[in-house]
């Protein structure tokens, strides 16, 4: 059961400043990965279309954060909001 959840990206938008689930410092990679799904249009050292792509829930992750599958889906939606930002050239 999801009793507490905090997720906030840095100003640079491609990394999380805060990601805590039920008091545990969390790793977004437990839920999926972020990927530039259109690098062909990216500026040099930039992103063409950054997108968070979730993985199916595993029992290991559910137990690690003491959550259920509905919580997992909710977390993935929030990660999609925070880590999917389209085109960016801030790394230039």
Secondary structure as GFF3:
##gff-version 3
##sequence-region A 1 92
A	DSSP	beta_strand	5	9	.	.	.	ID=ss1
A	DSSP	beta_strand	16	21	.	.	.	ID=ss2
A	DSSP	beta_strand	24	25	.	.	.	ID=ss3
A	DSSP	three_ten_helix	28	30	.	.	.	ID=ss4
A	DSSP	beta_strand	32	36	.	.	.	ID=ss5
A	DSSP	three_ten_helix	39	41	.	.	.	ID=ss6
A	DSSP	beta_strand	47	54	.	.	.	ID=ss7
A	DSSP	alpha_helix	59	65	.	.	.	ID=ss8
A	DSSP	alpha_helix	69	83	.	.	.	ID=ss9
A	DSSP	beta_strand	86	88	.	.	.	ID=ss10
###
